[in-house]
Amino acid sequence: MTMQNWDNVADRLRVIAGAPGVWLNAGQRDSLRVIADRLPDHGLIIADEVGMGKTRIAVAVARAVVEAGGRVAILIPAGLGDQWQTELNAGEVPRVRDVIRSLWTFLSAWDEEDAPRHWFDESVVLVSHGLANWRLGLNAAPWRFELLHILIGLARKASGRAPHGFNAALKETDDWARRAAEGIATHCASAADPVIRDTFAALRDTIDWRQATRGENYGSDSDLRASLQQAVGLGLGSFDLLIVDEAHKSRREESGLSRLLERTILPRADSRRLCMTATPVELSGADWTDMLTRIQLDVPRQQQILLAVAQYGEAVRRVRLVWRSSAEAREAYVDAAAALQKALGPFVLRRDKRADEAVIQFRKESTRAEGAAAANAESYRWQHEIAVTPAMLSPEWQQAVCAAEALSFVASGVDDPAAKRLRLTFGSGHGINHGIAGLIDAGGRSAEDTQRGEDDPELETVPTAADEVTVPTSLAETKRLDRVDWWIRILSRVAQAKGALHDHPHILAAVAAIEAYHSDGEKVLVFGRFTSPLRALTELLNARAMLRALDAGEPWPQRNSLADEVPAIEAAHRQLGRAGDFDKDALDDALTRQYGAEESRRGAARRELLDRIVSGIDPADENLRRLADAARGDAGETETVLATALEQHLDGDRRIDLTVSNRELAEAFASLISEFCEPGKRDTDRYPMLSTTEAGDLWRDLFARLKDEYGSGRGRFARLMIGATSRSTRRTLQHAFNRPHSQPRVLVANSMVGREGLNLHGACRVVVLLHPEWNPGVVEQQIGRVDRVESHWARGLTEAIRHGRRPLPRIEVRPVIFEGTYDSHHWAVLMERWDDLRAQLHGVVVPYRLREGCTEEEQRIIRYLEAAAPDFSPTQTGTRA
């Protein structure tokens, strides 16, 4: 494949930008026209705000490159593969294979000897950021490193100088590794691209073959490990365009993404890079360095830009302090903003929510109804705390809060890290499980404790047992340690009480707010950093929903309670004020009775379920009919699970009965199949037409996934998404959460898992921050899961305006703040950092929250400063005149 040239790509981009259709909105089309002007000269950073549709812009650029005969590598976080494949298909870049997540995935292209599917033959390749994060070293399995020495051996053998022992080694190697090496060697020997030929020759001529056969030589930072990464790069082929999604991630030079960019992905001579990130700057202007390096901007130009960035940052800090009183500071800001625009503008495109059609409409309607005070660019978001105040607490919890604060104070004399940790995490609920345990039993730690972002304060680190051993050196020290022990005992009475975590005020406040939203018909997305409180919240929400369903005579999808659910159910029984003591046997009897009644109802409806599905399928959809026939061939359990699943896919929270038409059942079945087929796994594109045998094989695969999700016998009102959640389950949860009437109603996600890339905006406009982050860029990513183009909020806004309903709906952001604890300080620091981020990325020098009550003259000054702010939108030329 040889691309024509970048001018040809630019012409194609202009055609795509002007083509009719709704896949691209006006802002995305504007961006494509600017990219067409700039990409022939250099790489670009697409820094659109979260949810503005960067992926579709990138897909359009990829399409133009492919149509011009070029190749594209797209580097993404591994969990975003499904979404990228969906967008690529919609953008007319079809049949892109699954993400290359690992060395095993890479080698699997050569699993069939007679039909290898070489990566270097693909026009578009999806590559995980973590592809180069390999477990290599002394005890590594040979298949993990054999590719390199086989490839070198084949290259030398072709030149008539095979290494001694190569033929014997070849017979012992892994089949996939051998086939991969053979395919790559053949490709490199005939490659027209000098990048491929030169890289191949360098490996052939410089590597010590004998050393390359030994796993212990592939440790971290070793030369052979770097050479193996290059060998994988040869297997991928060379590329004209490299797209990097979430390009702000892994900024360090030694990170997996950096290794991919520098060692593995081979750029052609005139290649370009397109970096995508909503947060090119997170904590300081210096973050631009990594972005500019990743688009391969030369060092002198980088230095020029970074000087302008630093001067702008200093001007922002100064003018924010004296914007009312200092004309000189205001003019210095205007000059610095113009310099930044001129230096950075040619390389950055950024559309923010001020240009979003729904936001513009909200501001217009709000101004009409409430006046200019309601019309700022952030007013469509309503950020209000879920406050936990001392007055809300029981006497025991009031004592516990006092004890946590006092403990930190009395322990500070010896810099006791465990006591500090307890003070920092007690309000979040994390200290209940681990902070006190760490003080009482030094060395108690869990994997959850290591799940922390790189921006968290060092005080959040887990103390070691050695840190916690304090030997008294004086009478005063002995008395101090006695006080520490006394406060620990006060805390322990609460923390070690039965159901302490399920009764934690922080969690109960979140539960009350979430249930209120549910009563109003809203779904809720929850983010938090600590897994134990997230799990407790999920368990408690499900337990309370179960008991309410039983009391109301409504169905619940369980025939009995499970052992690990009992603590939460017991706490819920007490919190809801149900009569008598909790009785598990009585609960299970009630669950069994209601489940039996529901199964009797379903039994009558599902006896002919599959026959009805088949009769409702469009005769032209032969594959779907054969899958339904395959399902019909299975016995009882299929219909039980299938009926449960289909009810989640019917519109309007309906149950399967005779009021549901055969056509509706067939459509629900098709939706279900589409959801559970994994793109790139050849579920849906393995065969042009399914045979009966192939349909049976595929149905068994799909039913196994259906059974995992709908046959578990657990409540699904709230679901937990953490690091251990499988990829297929995450995908199913995303689809289900985006359907307005299906479960779950609440999705509880670990921050590291759910904050980037997931589209969760189909049926939700409320985000609860159970444990707010320190990095405002991360919080923007979290809110961006629901604040996106074509969101549930935007549709609700349109309906409200059409029918004259007030107040208008807003995106709601609800941090849970335990007042009187470290939570309050944490939130204040985050707000200050958030203000800095908005000043850097949006030119919002005076935060909107501080503008209330400003005089007309002050409002004039604010407008003057905002008019001067850097603007990297596609409607600008890239430099300020």
N, C-alpha and C positions, 0 to 999 in steps of 0.2 A: 504494500500500500504506500503510495507516494502522494502527499498532499500537493495541490496545485500551488497556492501561495496565500498569504494572509489577506491580500486585497480581494481575492476570490471569496474567502470566508466572510469578509466584511460585506461584500455584495449580497451574499446569501442571508446574512443577518438582517440586512435592511429589508429583504423580501419577507422574511419571517415576521419582522416587526410590523410590516404593513399588511400582512395576510388577514382576512376576515376570520372571525371566531371569537369565542369567549375564554379560551384557555389562558390567554395573556390579557392582563388588564392594561389600562393606559400607562400607568407608571412603569410596568415591566417593559412595555414597548419602547418607552422613552429610554430606558436603560440600555436596551439592545442597540438602539441607534448610536448612543454614545460609545458603547463597547465597540461597535463597528468602526468608529472613528479612531479609537485609541489602541485597540488590540494589535493592529499591524506594527505598532511602534514598541510596545512593552506590555508587561503583565499588569494585572489590575486586582484591586481589592474590592469585592462587593460587600459592603458593610451595612446593608439595609437592616433596619431594626427588626427584632424578632417577629416572625409571623407575617412579613410583608411579601413573601414569595420569592426568596433568593433562588431556591432550587429550580424553579421553572425558568428563570433567566439562564442559569447555568446549563440546564438541559437544552435550551434553544441554541446556546453557543456550541455545545457538544454536537448537536444535530448539524449545524453549519459546517463544522470541521469534518465530520464524517461524510457529509455530502460532497465536500471538496476533496475527498480521498484521503483524509487524515485519520490518525488514531488518537484516542482519548483515554487517559487514566483518571479515575475519580477516586480520591482517597477520602474515606468516610469512617466515622465511628461504626464499629461492626453492627450495632443494633439498628442502624438506619437503612440497612440494605433493602428491606421490603418497601419502604417509602420511596427510596430512590428508583427502584424498579418500576413502581407504580407510575411515578412521574415521567420516567423515561419512555414507558409505553404510551402514556397520554401525549407526550411530546414528539411522537413519531420516531423514537429511537428504540425499536422493539427488540425483544428476545435477548436482552443483556443477561448474562449468566450470574449466578449467585456470587455474593461477596467472597473474595479470597481472604478468609479470616486467619489462616494459619498455614504452616508449611504442609500439613496434611492435606488441607483443601487445595493448595497449589499443586501438589503431586497427584491428587485424585483425577486431574485432567487426563492422566495417562493410565487410568484404571483398566481400560479395555485395549488390549494390544492391537486389535485389528481396526479399531476406530478411535484413535486418540483425538482429543479435542484441544489442540494446542492453544495456549493463551495468546501467543504472538500472532495468531490468525484472527483474533477478535478485534473489531473496530473500537469497541468500548469495553473497558475492564474496570470492575469495581474492586477496590483494594481496601482492606481494613487498616486503620491507623496502627493496629497492633500486630500486623503481619510479621514484623521482624523481632517480636518479643519471644525469642526462642529459649527453650530449656536445653542448653547444651553444656558439655563439660565431661568430666571423667566417666560418669555412669550413663551418659546419654545413649539411647537406643541408636544403633548404627544408621537406620533409615533417615534419621534427622540430619545427618551430615554427609551421607554417601554421595549425594548429587555432585558435590564439588570434585571429589577425587575421580569419580567416573568420567565426568565431563573433561577434566584435564587429561585423563588417560586416553580417552577417545580422540581428543585433539592431537595428542602427540603420536598416537598410533597412526592417524591419518597422514602425518608428516613423515612416517617411517621410523619413528623412534619411541615406541611404546615403553612405558616404565617397566622395569623388571618386576614381575609378579602381578602385572595388571590383569592378564587373562584369567589367572586363578581368582583374583579378587572379584572380577566381573561376575563369575559364576555364583559367588556367595552373596551378592548384593540384593537388596529389595527390588522386586519387579517394577514397582512404580518409579523408584529412583532411577533404575536402569533405563526404562523407556523414556523417562523425562530427559535424561542426559543424552540419549541417542537422538531424540527429536530436536533438542536444543542445539546439539553439535551440528546436525544437518542444516538447521536453519541458519546458524552463524556462518557456516562455510560458504553459503550461497547468498548471504545478505548483501543488499546494495547499500545499506546505511553504514557509513564508516564508524559510527558510534558503536554499533554491534560488533563489527569486525575488530576494531581496536580493543574493545573491552575483552573480547574472546581471546585475542592474541596475547594480551597482557596476562590473563589468567594462565594461559597455556605455557608462557615463557618464564614466569616469575615464581610460580608456586612450587614448593617442595612436595612432590607427590606423596612420598612416604609419610611425611608429617601430616598431610591432609587425610590420611587413612585412620588417624587416631583421634578419638572423640575428646580426649583430655585437652587437645590443642585448640578447641573451639570455645574457650571460656569468654566471659565478658571482655570486651575491648581488645580481643586478640585479632591479629591480622587475618587469620584464617576465617574467623567469623565474618569479618568484613568481606572477604572474598566469596564466602558462601552467599552473602546477601547480593553480591554482584551476579553470581551465577543464577540466582532466582530472578534477578532483573533481566538477564538474557532470556530466560524462559517467558517473561512477560512481553518482551520486545521493546522497541523504542517508541516514543510518543511525541506527537505534535503539540498536544494540549494536556496540561495537568491541572485538574480541578481539585482543590483541597477544601473540603467541607469542615466546618467547625475549626477553622485554621488557627484560632486563638489557643487551642488545646496544646498541651505538651510543648511549652515554649523552650524548654531546656535543650541545649545542643545534643545531649546524650539521650534524649527521649526517643521512644519508638518511632514517632512521626518524623522527627528530624533525621533519624537513621534511614528511614524509607526515602526521604527526599534527597539525601546526599549520597546514598550508597546503592539503593535498589532500583528506583525508578529512573530509567535511562531516557534523557531528553534528546530529541533530535536537534540538529544544528541550529535551527531557527524556531525552537519551541517557545511556548508561552505558558505562563502560570496564571490561574484564576483562583484567588483565595476568597473564601466565603466565611464571614463571621459577623454576628450582630454586635459583638463586643471586642473590637480591635484594641480598645483601651479598657482595662478593668480597674486597676488600682493606681496607675500613674501613666503620664504621657510617654514614659520610656518604653511602654509596651508596644509602641509603634515599631520599634527596632525589629522585633521578630516578624511582624507582618511584612515589612519592607524587604527583609532578607528572604522571605518565602516567595516573593514575586521576583526575586533575583535582581533587585535594583542595585546598581553599582555603589560602592562605598562612598565616593565623593558626594553623590546625590543624596544618599542616606544621611550623611553628616549635615548637609544643608537643611534637609527637612527636619532632622532632630533638633537642630538649633532653633528653627522656627517653632517647633512643638514646645521646647523648653521655655522660650520667651513668651509664647502664648499662655502656657500654664502659669508662669509668674504673673503675667498681666491679669489673668482671671483671679488668682488669689488676692491680688491687691485691690482690684476694682470691687470685688465682692465685699470687702471691708469698708470701702469709702465711696461707694457708688453714688450716694446722695450728695456728698460734700466736695468731692475732688474732680474738677473738670479735667485736670491733668491726667489723673488715673484713667478716666474714661477715654481720653484721646489716645493714651498709651495702649489701652485695650483695643481700640479700633484699629490702630496701626498693626498691632501684633496679630489680630484676626485676619487682616488683609494679607499679611506676610505668610501666615499659615495657609490661607486659601491658595495663594499663588504657588507655594512650595509643594503642598500635598495634593492639591486639587486634581492634577492630571492622572493620579494613580488610584484615587478612591472614588467610589460611587456609594452614596448613602441616601436612601429614602427613609424617612421616619414617619411615625404615626400621624403627624400633622398633615401628611399628604394622603392619608387613607380616607376613602370616600365615606365610610361609616363615621369616622371621627369628625370629619368636616360637617356631616349632617347633624351629628349630636351637638356640636358647638353652635350650629346655626339655630337649631330648635331650642337649645338651652338659653341662648341669648334672647330669642324671641319671648320665651316664657319667663325668664328670671333676671334678665339684664346681663350686662357685660361681665359682672363678677363670676358668672357661671361658665364663661366661654373660654377659659384657658385650655391649652392643648392637652392637659392631663385630666380635665374634669370628667372625661368619660370613664376614668378609673376612680373607684371609691376605696381609698385605703383607710380602714378603721380597725382599731384594735379589738381583739377579744381579751378583755382585761380580767386578770385574776387579782383581786384586791384582798388585803388582810381581813377586811370586814366580812368577806364571803367564806372564810375558813372556819372550820371547827376549832375548838380550843387546842386539840391535839396537834392539828396542822399549824396553827399559829405558833405553838411552842417549837415545832420542828423547823419552821422558817427562822425563828430567832436563834435556834441552836446552830443552824447551818452558818448564819452570819457570824455568830459569836465564835464558833469553832475556827473559822478562817482567821478571826482577829487574834485569838489566843495562840494559835499555831504559827502565826507569822514570824515569831521570834527565831525560829529555826528553819524558816523557809520550807515548811512541810508541804510537799507537792500534792499529797493525797487530800489534805484538808482543803487546799486551794481548789483542787479539782471538784471536790464535793460542793463547794460554794458555787462554782461556775455552772454545774450541771444539775443541782438539786431542783431548781425551778422547772427544768425541762422534763423531769422524770427520769433522766438517765442516771442521776446520782442515786436514785432509789435502788436500782439493780446492782450498780457497780461501785459507786462512790463509797457508800457505807461498808459494803463487803470488802472493799480494798483497805479500809481503815481497821476493820475488825480482824480480817484475815489477809495479812500482807501477801501480796503476790497474786491475789485473785484477779484475773483479767479475762477478757473475752475478745473474740475476733471483732465484735462490734466496736470495741474501743479503738481499733485501728482504722475505722472508717471515718477519716477526717479529711477535709479539704486542705490543700496546701496553704490556704490563706488563714486558717484558724490560728488563734494565738497559741504560743508554746505552752501556756498554762493548761491547755486542753490535753496535753500528752499524758500517757498512762504512766503513773509512778511505778517504779520497781520496788520489790521487797526491800532492797538495800536502802532505797531512798527513805523508807518509812521507819527505819530503826533509829530511835532517838534515845541516847543514854543520858540520864540526868547528870549534870556536872556541879549542881549546887542545890541548896535548899529552895531557892526561888524557882529554879528549873523544875524541881520535883513538884512544887505547888502548881506550876503552870501545866505540867503534864497531867496532874490530877484534874485540873479544870478541863483540859482536853478530853479526858476520859469521861468526865461527868456529862459534857455536852454530847459526846458520842452516844452515851446511854439514853439521853433524851431523844436523840434522833432515832435510835434503834427501836424504841417503843413504837414509833409510827412506821418506820421503814420495814420492820420485820413483822408488822401486824398482817393478819390474813387479808389478802386482796389489796395490799397497799398500793401497788402500781395502778390497778383498776380504779382505785379511789383517789388517785392523785388529783389535786385541784386543777392542775394544768390540763390534764386529759379530760376531766369532767367539764371544764369550760369549753373545750373544743367540741365535745360530744353535744352539749346543749346547743351550740351555734349550728353545728352540722344538722342536727335533727330539726331545727327550726327551718333551715333551708329546704330540707327534704319535705317538710309539711307544705312548703310553698311550691313544690314540684321541681325544685332545682337539684341538679347533681353537684357534687363537691369534689374538688381535687385537693389532696393534702400532701404537703411536702415536709420532710423532717430529716435530720441527720442521724439520729440514734435509733437503732432497730428495735430495741426492747420496748420503748414507749410507743413506737409506731405499731408494733404487733399488738400491744395491749389496747391501743385505741381501736384497731380493727376488730379484735375479739369482743370488746365491749359494745361496739356499735352493732355487731351481728347478734350478740346475746340479747340486747335490749329490743332489737327488731324481732327476734324470735319470740320473746315473751309477749310483746305487744300483739304479734300475729295470733298467738295461741289465745290470748285473752279476748281478741276481737273475732275469733272463729274464722280467721283467714288462713289459707294454706301456707305451709312452710316446707321446704324441700328436704326434710330430714325425718327419719323414722325413729331415731334416738339420738341422745347427746353423746359426744365423744369425750374421752377422759381429759384431753387437753383443753376442752372448752369449759369445763365445769367451774374453774375459779372465776372466769368472767361472767358466766351465767349466775353464779351465786351472788356476785357483786351487783349485777343488774337486777336480780330479784330484790335485793335490799334497797337499791337506789330508787326503783320504781314503786316502792311501798306496797308490794304484793303481800297478801295476807299470809301469816304463818311463817315458820322457818322454811328454808329451802329444802326441798325433798327431791333428790335426783330420780328416784323410782317413780314418783308421781309425775315428774316432768316427762320422763320417757314414756309413761303410759299415755299422756296427753299427745305427745308427738306421734306415737304409734297409731292412735285412733285417727288423728287428722290426716296422717299420711295414707292410711288405708282408705279413708273416704276419698281422698284426692286420686289415689290410684284406681279406685272403682270408677270414678268419673272419667279419668283418662282412658281406662281400659275400654270402655264403651266407644270412646271417640277414636282410639288408635287401632281398633281391630281392622279397620279398613284404611288406615292412615296411608300406607305405602301404595295401595291401589289408587287412592284418591290423588296422591302426588303424581303418580305415573299418568293418570288420565288428564291431569292439569298441565303437563309439560308440553310446550310447543313441539309439534311433530318434527320441526326442522332441527331441534336441539337433540341430536342423536346421542351425544356423549352424556348429557344429563340424564336422559332416559335410561341408558345402560347402567349408569351409576345407581339410579333408583331401583332398577331391576336387581342389581347386585345386593343392595340393601334389603330388598324384599326377600332375597334368598336366605338371609340370616334369620335366626330364631329370636324369640321374645325380647332379649335384652336390647336388641337394636331399636325396637319400637319404643321401649321405655326411655332410653337415653335420647332418641331422636325427637320424641314428643316434647320432652323437657327443653331441648335445644330450640326446636322450631317455635315454641311459644315466645322465646326471647327475640325472634326475628319477625313476629307479626306486629303490624302497626297498631298503636293504640292500646297496648297492654292487654291484649285479648288472649283468651284461652282457645284451645282447639275444640271446636264443636261444629255443629251443622251450619252455624252462621258464617263460618269461614269457608269460602269457596275453594274448590279444587285448584283453581288458578292461583289463588292466594297462597295455598299450601305449596304449590310448585315453585312459586316465586320465593317463598321463605326458604325452601330447600336449596334453590340455586344460590341464594345469598349465603346460606350456611356453608355450602361447598366452597364458594369463592373465598370466604373468610378463612376456612381451615386448610385450603391448598396453599402451600408455601411457594411464593415466587422464587424462581431460580433452582428449586429442588426438582424441577421437571414433573411436578404434580399435574400442572395444567398444560404444559407444552411438550410432554414426553411423546405424545402420539398425535398425528393429525386427526385420527379417528380411533376411538377406543374399541378394541375387540371385547368380547364377553369376558375373556380371561384377564385382559388388562384392566377392565373396569372392576372386576372382582379384586384384583391385587390393590388397585388404588383405593377402593372402598375400605378394605381392611386397614390400610394405613390411616385413612381419614377417620375411621371409626375409633381407632385407638386414641387419636387426639380428642375426638368428641367425648369419649368415655372419661378421659382424664379431666376434662373441664366440667362436664355435666353429670357424671356418674359418681362424684366424690361423696355425696351425702352430707355436704356442708352448706351452710347459708352463704349466699352471694350478695347480700346487701352491701357489704363493704369488702373490698379485696386489697391485699397487700402485694406490692411490687418491690422486691429487693434484689440484691445481687444474685441470690440463689434462684430467682424466678427464671424458668427456662425461656428461651427465645420464642418458642411457639406459644407459650402461655402469655407472654408479654404482648404478642401480636393479637391474640384473642381478646385480651383485656382491653387493648386499645380500640378494637372494633366495637366491642360491647359497650364500652364507656361512651362511645360516640353515637350510640343509638339512644334516642330520647326516652324510650319506654322500657328498656331492658336493664337487667342487673349487670354490673354493680351500680348502685346509686352513689357510692363513695369509693374513690380510688386513692389509696394511701401509698405514697411512693417515697422510697429512699432518694435523697437529693442526688446522689451520684448516679442513680439508675434512670430517673425519669425527667431530668431537667433539660435535656437537649434532644432535639430532633423529633420527639414524639408529638404527633398531632392529636390533641385531646380536646379540641375546640368544637366538636360536632354537637355536643349537648350540654356543655358546662361553661359557666361564666364566673365561677366562684373558686378562689384559691385560698386555702388556709395554710399558713406557715407555722407549723407546730414548733419547729426549731429554726428560726431565721438564720441565714448564713452571715458571714462576715463580708463576703465579696458581693457588691451590688450587681455586678455583671451576672453572677449566678442567679440572683433573685429575679433579674430581668428575664433570664432564660426560663425560670420556673413559671413566671406569670405568662410568658410567651407561649406556653403550652395551650392556653385557652384564648389568648389575645392574638388572633391570627385573621388573615383574610378569609372572608366567607364564614365567619364564626357563628356560633349559636347566639352570642350577644348581638352581632350585627343583624341577624335575621329578626331577633326579638325587637331590636330598635326600629327596624322597618315596619314591623307589625304595630308597634306602639304608636308610631307617628301616623300610620294609616288610619288607625282607629281612635286617635286622639287620647290615648291613655297616658296618664301622668302619675307618678314621676317616671321619667324615662329609665329604662334598665341601664345598668353600668357593669363594667368588669369590677368585681369586688375582690379586694386583697385584704385578708384577715390575719395579721400576725397575732399569735397567742403570747401575751406578755404577762408574766408573773411579777406584779409590782412588788417592790421591796426586796427583790432578789437581783442577781446579776443580769437577768433578762432585760431589765430596764436600761442598764448601761449598754448592753450589747445592742439594743435597738437604736439608742441614740447615736452610737458610733456608726452603725449601718446607715442611718439617715444622713449623717455628714458625708460619708463616702458616696452615697447616692447622689447628693447634691454636686459633689466633685465630678462624678461620672456624667451627669446631665450637662454640666458646664463644658466638659471636654467634647462630648459627642453631639450635643444639641444646641450649644451656645446659650443655655439658660443660665445667665449669670446670677440673677436674683430668683431663688426658688419660688415656685408658685405658692407654696404654703406660707411664705413670708410676705405676700403682696397684699393681703387683706388690709384694708384701711389706708392704703397709700393715697397720697394727694394726687391731684391732676398733674402737677409738675413732676412728681416722682413717677407717675405712670408714663409721662412723656420721656423721661430719662430711660426707663426700662425699654420702651419701644425703640429708642435710638440705639441702645446697646444690642438689642435683638436683631435690628436691621443690619448691624455691622458683623454679626456672628458669622463664622465660616459656614458655607453652605455647599455640600458635596452632592446635592441632588442632581439627577440627570438633566433637569431643566436649566442648570447653570452650565457655563462653558468650561468650568474646571479652573479658571483663573479669574480673579476679580479685576475689573477694568480700572 
